[in-house]
């Protein structure tokens, strides 16, 4: 639900603080450069793990990078003994939805919109019940 302007306004200290919180992890993919070509975060989502900030540079999409990043979140949540991972995805983002489906994330029935001024963008929640901790 964040915006580019909000993220650009963070100071280096704020970014460092976000990255150093023990209840969250950010994973980056690199390919022959210092700049990341993909990012993803795992952080609390209520009482569960949450998948946030999924991004792969457009020129590298379709090469399995997104799948590897999602696996990193699944592994992190499993290591932390979470029972499930939740995420929200825009209904328009068919490529992301296909990726999450391939990883067995299912719709929960929870729907919403992004915060103002993007309330016209609908999204839905998906979950992955982790096998090792399913009840």
N, C-alpha and C positions, 0 to 999 in steps of 0.2 A: 503494500500500500504506500510505500514511500515514493518520493518524486526525485528526479535528478537534481533539482534546485535544493531540496532538503539535504541530500547526500553531499552535494558540493559545498554546502555551508559548514560541514563538520571540519573541525580543526584536526591537525595531525594527532594531537593529544586525545581527542575524542575517538579517532579511529583506533589508536593504540589501546585505549580503555575497552573499546568494544571487542577487540581481538584477544584481550587478556582475561576475559571473564571465563571462569572455570566451567560454567554450565552451558557453554556454547563453543562451537568450533567452526572455523571457516576453512574450506578446502579450495585450492586453486590448481588449475591445470596450466602447464607451461609447455611451449614447443620452441626450442631454439631461440628464446628471447627472454628478456627480463620482464616483459609485460605478460600478464596472464591472458590466456585465451578462453578460460572458463572459471567460474566461481560458483560456490554453493555454501550455504550455512546450515548448521544444525543448532537449534536453540529451543528453549522451552516453548511449548504451545499448550498452555493450561497445565494439566498434570502429565502431559505426554511430550514426546519429542516433536519438534517441528522442522520441516524442510522449508528453507527460505532462500531468497535471492539467487535462484537458479539462473545462470547465464552462461552461454557459450557464444563466442564471437561468430558472427554470421558466416564468415568464410571457412569455419571449421566444423560447422554443424553437419550432422549425418555421418560422422566418423567414429561414433561411440564415446565421445568425450562426455556428453551429458549422462550417458549410462554409467560410466565410471564414477562420475561425481555423485550421482544418486546412490551408487553402491557405497561410497564413502560415508554418506549420511546414515544409510541402513546399518553399516558396521558400527558406527559411533553409537547410534541409538541402542543397538543390541548389546554392545559392551557396557553401556550405562544401565542396562536391564529395563529399558522402557518396554511397555506392552504394545505400543503402537506409535506410528509416525503420522502426523497430520500435515496437510498443506492446503493452500488455497491457490487456485489457478483460474485465470481469465477464460471464460467460455470461448473466446475467439482464438485462443492459443492452441490450435489443433495439434501442432507438433509436440508441444509439452504434454498435452493430454495423452497422446499416443505413447510417449515415453513413459509416463506414469502408469498407464495401463499395462505396458510391457513389464513393469516392475511389480505388478499386482496391486497397485493402489486403486481402491474402489471408491465410488461416490458415496458420501455419507447422507446426502439429502439436504445438507446445510447449504444455503445459497445466500448471496449478498452482492454488494457492489463495492467498488473502490471508494475511498473517501473523496470528498469535494476537493477539487473541481472535476473529478473524474467519475462521478456517481453514475454516469451513463454506461460504465463498463461493468458488466455482470461477471460474477465469478462463482465457483462452487468449491466445496471442500472435498478432499479425498483423503483416504486413510489406508495405511498398510498395517495389518496386525502382524506383529513379529512372532514367528512360529515358536521360538524358544520360550516365550513368555505369555503365550495365548492362554486365556482361562476358559 
